[in-house]
């Protein structure tokens, strides 16, 4: 690995200073002379350049390390570097601007819930409700757009899982950093250059069900494995968690429905929707705002389908944006909506004695209810 690291430093020497810079979270190479970095949630164009041949050689060097093909026949590469950073490569002529490389840096340790509170991404009360849901083994989906901090948030939420539980994690590319003692991490594998040896997310989910999990945590649901996860959640595997791409709680449920149908299951649409609504208890949505900050925007409870077979959610906590300052900084606050979740009685019965009515009342915290929030009714 040391030899590869030195080789990688040499090939990526034009941008290695950005790799070493802890303020930078992502390096985006759009061809040899168009290089950007993300710092504190914002993108900045650099003056750094490669030669076309040098950039292509760097991409091939990374492919060689991970033992995956990268050629005109297979012009895309998705892999991890030795430090855990995630890379994606697209070669020309698919990439018309030249070789394209994305490096999403890996930060050992990750964020803590205390840091998220300090940064204004969440409030202590909202965090406490999520913690109670995790400990009560409610099934939770974290949703958001690209770069919204879904995986980071899933890491934080997963830290609430008790240390004595057996956790199976399933990922396409390892990014989760759970610290519990009894952890079994599984990672999918693409086919080799002969089209053999693939182990996909559905394969791993099927394996996890035979490994006696107390919890199943999936880094991102993006295909037919959604149906298998819903089945698992509905048949005794409580406390499961995952992320998926969606912007609102309702869109999250619709997204899982669409992904479940990719499994090829032949069920009426209303039956699939019933499974989604029964399996998912809480949706935590997050977003990246225009000032680069990332915040939880909704913590919502999923309700049974209405008489028309449509999804229903009720927001328990929301982020209320009130202004945008001259410097672009977003101003707002997190607030309980005043809606008491239907799981409140269950939480109280299981010893979460702080989950009383006043906990969900914005007046308790000297706040007004958010003027607009999705009720899903």
Secondary structure, 3 states (H helix, E strand, C coil): CHHHHHHHHHHCCCCHHHHHCCCEEEEEEECCCCEEEEECCEEEECCCCCCHHHHHHHHHHHHHHHCCCCCCCCCEEEEECCCCCEEEEECCCCCCCCCEEEEECCCCCCCCHHHHHHHCCCCHHHHHHHHHHHHCCCCEEEEECCCCCHHHHHHHHHCCCCCCCCEEEEECCCCCCCCCCCEEEEECECCCCCCCCCECHHHHHHHHCCCCCCEEEECCCCCCHHHHHHHHHCCCCCCCEEEEECCCHHHHHHHHHHHHHCCCCCCCHHHHHHHHHHHCCEEEEEEECCCCCEEEEEEEEEECCCCCCCCEEEEEEEEEEEEECCCCCEEEEEEECCCCCCCHHHHHHCCCCCCCHHHHCHHHHCCCCCCCCCCCC
